[in-house]
Amino acid sequence: MQKIKSLMARQGLKSPQENMADLSPVENLRIPSKEELRELREQPIDPQAEQEIIDSIEEVYFSNDSFDMVQHELEKLPPELNLQELEEYRDKLKRQQAAVSKKVADLILEKQPAYVKELERVTALQANLKLAAVICTNARRQLSVSKEGFTEASLGLLANQKRRQLLTGLLKSLRTIKTLQRTDVRLSEMLEEEDYPGAIQLCLECQKAASTFKHYSCISELNSKLQDTLEQIEEQLDVALSKTCKHFDVSHYTKVQLAYTLLGKTQTAMDQLHMHFTQAIHNTVFQVVLGYVELCAGNADTKFQKMQYKDLCTHITLDSYIPCLTDLCKALWEVMLSYYRTMQWHEEHDKQENTPAPDDAAAESDELVDRSYVKKKLEHGLTRIWQDVQLKVKAYILGTDMSNFQYDDFIVVLDVISRLMQVGEEFCGSKSEVLQESIKRQSINYFKNYHRARLEELRMFLENETWELCPVKSNFNISQLHCRSPSVSPSRQAVSSASPEQDQLSLFQQYLQEGNPFEMHIDHKEEETEDVLASNGYESDELEKSVYQDYDSDSDVPEELKQDYVDEQTGDAPLKSVSRETIRSKKKSDYNLNKSNAPILTNTTLNVIRLVGKYMQMMNILKPIAFDVIHCVSQLFDYYLYAVYTFFGRNDMPVPSPSLPTHGGREAGAARVVGPACLYESSGLGLISSRLRTTLNRIQESLIDMEAAGENAGVHIPAEDRKEKVPSPHLSQMVVLTNSGTLYGLAQRVVATESLVFLAEQFESLQSHLDTMMPAAKKPFLQQFYSQTVSTASELRKPIYWIVAAKAIDYEQMLAMMAGVKWDIREIMSQHNVYVDVLLKEFEQFNKRLGDVSRHVRIPLPVSNVLWEHCIRLANRTLVEGYANVKKCSNEGRALMQLDFQQFLMKLEKLTDLRPIPDKEFVETYIKAYYLTENDMEQFIKNHREYSMKQLANLVNVCLGSHINKKARQKLLAAIDDIDRPKR
């Protein structure tokens, strides 16, 4: 098509659109010139040949209008030009051009009639358009006349009215916008008044109104300002929410929650609240500890504020430790109380709004979801907050080494932590494992050091003890010495003593509105300390008088009548408090004081009881180390028992237990009592039972540091294997046990032994309580302690009082006098021998000295019975020994022996109430054995192994010649030898 256009242009032809522009109604179509027509006619008319020429034209000539055919043909020329070939090629191109021109001319001629016809139609259309233009001009002129006459006057009024209405609405909108722009002042006032719900409500209404006028350009800036204000309100609301963590106020918290509800951020508020509680705990404890550290540090340059809390706790001094701990617990209590009151507020709020509007199902569903979320979040937060509290207090507890604390101070610490654990249990039902573990670590460390010091202190007490009687009330017991109940800690006791109704309330209920459970402790600390000190009987004169006072029965008795014992032989007036029957009988074995049966104990006993009371306080406050405490309590008793035995139960005579060393105190210098010792060995008295021997050996092996004895007895050697042991105590040089006038220290022996028995009785009264505190796995230890140690205390009476009995009577003198008696007499005597009177005189003297001792120390009935039993038993065995030394004896001599013994028994029964007389059958059986026949004598030897081999052999030898021949004598001696052989 483009080729045709170009051809037409070259031939002077124009397209129909171009001709329309310059075509006049009378212009005719241009006719080709004659030369052109002739040229066209001269060209071949063969259509086929013409078509072949056109087909031979290169395709590139039909590509596009920008094709440069001249450049194309020039580029096709060969490097070497040939004129003939060029002329031939030129002719070919002319033929192709002529064929194309002829083809175009034919096509033009073929379409000429249609072209002329269309041109005529265009000319007619042009004439019609000119006519239409004239008609439009006339119509516009007529409309202009109508407009001036009618439209402008009427429609102008309508337009003005509409504009007025628009301006009125605009004025109203502008006034609203002006009001919106001034709301920031009112919002600031409401925020200062902490009216957060009102501020949010106003801000939301302003935002809603602003959205109505968003088509105004000034509103976009106002919207941005309102959004910033709302964010500012949320920030202040978050600050207000954080304030409730330390001091909960119902009205304040209600405003905050209502504000978050208006914002639709109830769940977000709860998340933020828990974050604030966590932050409050951290900030609170840090500020409390920091305040004490800076106060104690003075002007130190150390930058404590940049320290971590855990490191800061290590800078607390010992003096400020307890006040800081108390303030710390007070502050944490306020935080936990705020959380408790927060939960309480939500519970009450849920009850009040439990009936939502029935017509708003969607809102009801959302509110139920929020309530459920808040409830679960608060319940889960209990454990989380208590865990944070535990970790903070744990860091404080472990930050200081409390091993050197005073006992009362450490008890205060335990009491405060115990109260805090009670708070935790009521707060979330927690057993406070973190606190228990941390305080257990400190307690074990402290208690080991404390107990080691107390054992050393007890050793000092024992080594300086003169074993003088410490008078107390007749009803004195361990509960009077430590005032606090074993199961009640100091602060709890103070609380529980306030009112019975409060015992049924939890701490959060008691201190919901005011007060603090940790304030009670501080208020009563000084008072409680005074109670403990006063009840010890050392610091307060008034309380000392109440504990260590004389008995009321003596208040109206003159001093000269206040004698503890009156012997009838002295003729002194009897005491007012002693019964007539007692005075009448001087053979009474219980040498009582006139002060009734008051407990016999010493200052050291009171000290042990006081230590037991302190240990029990610690055990009850801190149950996890109950076993360690009870074990240490048992060591106090063990050491006291061992000391009493060491001081008074051993002397230079053989001791039943070879492993127990002989005591080398003042008693070692006493005269050696060979006779009674031999009697003891042969008589089988069983002074120390196997159970007591085992107990003493166990104490010596587990508790006594034997290597520190001797020169280094007073020095504690810090060897690893001996650090838990204590050196064996030594009897004070003030205590003399060799004076016969005092019955070899009988008063001191009675005080020591009976104080141990009293201590054992007090331990027995504590057994049930200790059993409840002891872990189940450790209860066998407690049972073993009571069955093998506590119950053996009274068994020490036998070895201790036997020493007195062995020395109080001169058994050697009696043996010498018996050796001078002639027993082979031939007539029956009616008068007993002199040695009986001498022996009875010894017993009367013993009875008198016993009375003298009882003026200073009450001698209980069990003690007097043991003493008399030992003396009588030794006397009877001495009689048998004396009879066994006889070389010759007749039947009349045997009768004299019986007479002597009966006289001894008759007089002895007037001196003592002890029945039956110990070893009475032992003597009688031996005397009567003289009359036995050979066969009976053999059976006697086999059955009565309580006699020594010497005594049995002497019995056989004395009977020789009377009713036993030499053959029978050899047989009987052989039988005795057979009995003795296994022993050798």
C-alpha positions, 0 to 999 in steps of 0.5 A: 500500500505504501508503494502505491502511495509513493507511486501516486505521489510521483505521478501527481495523484492524491489520496481521497482524504488529501483531495477533500481538503482542496477539492472544490464543488466544481473541480474535476479529476485530473487526466494523465498527460498524453506522453504518459498514456503513450508511454503506457501504451507502448509497454507490453500488453501481455498480462502474463509477461507483465506479471512475470516482470512484476514477480521478478522484482526483489522482495526488498523493494516491498519492505517499507517506505524508508528503503533506499533503493539507490543505496541498495542498487549501488551496494549490489554493484560488483568491484569491477564494473562492466558497462554492457552489464550495467546497461543491461541491468538498467534496462531490466530495472526500467522494464520493472518500473514500467510494469509497475507503473502500468499496473498502477495506472490500470488500477486507477483507471479501473476505480475512477468512476467510483471516485468521482461519485463519492466526490459528488456526495462530499460536495452535497454534505458540505452544503448541508452543513452550511445550512445547519450552521445558519439554523444554530446561529438563529437558535442561540440568538433566541435562547439568549433573549430567553435567558435575559428575560426569565432564567437569570432572575428565577434561578439566581434566587434558587442558587443563592438559597442553596449557597446559604444552606451550604454556608450554614452547614459549613459554619456548624462544622467549623465550630465543631472543628474549633471545639475539637482543636481545644479538647487537648486542654481539657484532656490535660486537666483530666489526666492531672485529675487521674480521670483516665476513663473520662479522658479516653472517652473524650479522646475516642469521641473526638476521634469519631467526630474528626472522622466525620470531617476528614474531608477538611484539610485541617482535620488530618493534622487534628487526627494526628494530634488526637492519636498522639494524645491517646498514646500519651494517655496510654503511657500515663495509664501504664504508669498508673498501673505500675503504681498499684504494684506497691500500694493497691488502691481500689478506686485508683485500680478501678479507674485504670481497669475501666480505662483499659476496658474502654481501650479494648486492651484488658488482656494487654493490661494484665500482661503489663501488670505482671511485668510491672510486678516483676519489675517492682520486686526487683526495684524494691529489693534493690533499693532496700539493700542499696540503702543499707549498703550506702548507709553502712559504707559511709563516704566510700567511693564505691559505685554501688548503684551500678552493681548487680543485686547479687553482688550488692547483697555481699556488702551488707554488714552483720549489724545491718543484716537483720534490719535490712532483711526485715525491711526487705520482707516488709517491702516484698509483703507490700508487693504480694499484698497488692497482688492479693488485693488485685486478685480479690478485686477481680473476683468481686468484679466478676461477681458483680458483672456476672449478668451481662445484657442479653441483647449483645451476644458478641460483647458478652462473648468477648467479655467472657474471653477477657475474664477467662484470660485475666483469671488464668493469668492471675492464677499463673502469676502467683507462682511466678511472683513468689518464685521471684520473691524467693530468688531475691531473698535467696540471694540475700540469705546466701550473700552473707556468712552467718556462721558467726552470728549470735544465737538470738540473731540467727533465731531472728533470721530463721523466724523471719524466713519462717514467717516469709515461707508461711506467707508463701504457703498462703500466697500460692500454696508453695512449699518454698523449696528455694528458701528452704534449701538456702536457709538449710545451707546457712543453718547447717553451716551456722549450726555446726559452728554453733554446736562446736562452740557450745560443746567447747563451752560445755567442756569449760562449764564441766571443768569449772563446775564444783558440783554444788546444788543449784536450788530450784522449785520442786516443780521445775522442768525444762519448759520453765527454762525456755519460755517459748513453746517448742512448736511456735516460733517467736513471731508466730507466738506473738501473733497467736497470743494476740487473739484466738480469732486471728489464729483462724485467719490467714496473714493476708486476711489479718493484714489486709487493710493495715499492718505488716506481719514482719513488724510484729517481730521487730516490735517484740525482738527486744522483749523476746530476747529479755524473756529468754535471758530472764528465764535462764535465771542469770540476768533478771533478779526478779525472775531469778528469784522466781526460778531459784527461790527457797520454798514457801514452807521455809518462809516462816521458819527461823534460820537456826531451824532451817537445817536439812537433816536432824539425827535423833542422836543429836537431840536437835529439834525436828524441822517444821516441814519434816513429818513426825514419822520421819523424825521418829525413824532414824533408819529412814533411807531417804535423806530429804531436805526440808524443801521437799523433793526439789530437783537436784541439778547444777548450773551446768545442767541448767546450761545444757537444758537451756541449750536443748531449748535453743536447739529445739527452737531452731529445729522447729523453725527449720525442720529440714535440719531437724535430724542434724539438730537432734543429733547435736542434742544427743551429743550434749547429753552424751558428753554430759553423761561421759563427763559424769562417769569420767569424774565420778565413776572411775578410780584406780581400781579395775574398771569393767571396760578395759577400753575406758581409760582410768581417770587421772584426776584428784580421785587417783590419789586415793588409798588403794582399796584392795579388799573391796576390789577383790570382793568386787571382782569375785562377787559379780556385782555387775556395776556397769551393764553391757549396755552402759559399757557399750554406750560409754565406748560409743561416746568415747569413739564418736565424740571424745578427742583422746589425742587432745588429752594430757598436755594438750587437753585444753587445745582444740587441734583442727585436724580433719578427722578430729574437728567434730570431736571434743577433748575429754573434760577434767574434774575441777581442782576445787572438787576433792573426792578423797576426804572421808569426812565428806564420804569421798565427795558424796555430795558432789557425786549425788549432785552430778549423778542425780542431775544427769538422771534429772536431765534424762527425765527431761529428755524423756519428756521431749521424746514424743515431740522429737519423734514428730520432728524426726524424718521417718528414715532417721527415727531408728537413731532417736529410738536407739538414743533413748533406749541405749543412752538416755535410759542408762543414766540411772545405771551410773548410780551403781559404779559412782556410789560403789566407790563411796561404799567401798571406802566408807566402811573399813572392810580391811579392819573387819577382815583382820579382826575376824582373822583373830577370832578362834572358831574351833571352840567346843561350846556354844557361845551366847555372845557375839564377837567384837568385830560385829560391834565394830562393823555396826559402829562403822555403819552407824558412823556411815549413817551419821555422815550420810546425814551430814551430807544430806544437810547440804544435798538432798539424798533421794531414796534411790541413792540412799538405797544404792549406797546402803545396798553397796555397803551391805553387799560389801560387808556381807561379802567381807564376812564370807571372805573372813569366814573363808580365811578360817583354818579350823572351825568346829560346829560350835564355831559355825554356830558362832558365825550364825550368831554373829551374822544374826546380830549384825542383821538385827542391828542393821535392820534398825539402821536402814529400811532396805528390804530384803537385806542384800546378799543375806542368803549369800552369807547364810548359805555359805555358813550352812554349807559346813554341815553338808555331806560329801554328795551334797557338798559336791552338788553345792559346789556345782550349783553355787558358782557365785563363790570364789574358788578360794572360798569353796576350797576353804569350805572343803578343807575346814570340813576335813576330819569332821564329816569329810575324809581325805578321799572325799576332799580330793574329789571335791577339790578336783570338782572345784578345779574343774569349775575353775579350769575354763576360766583360766 
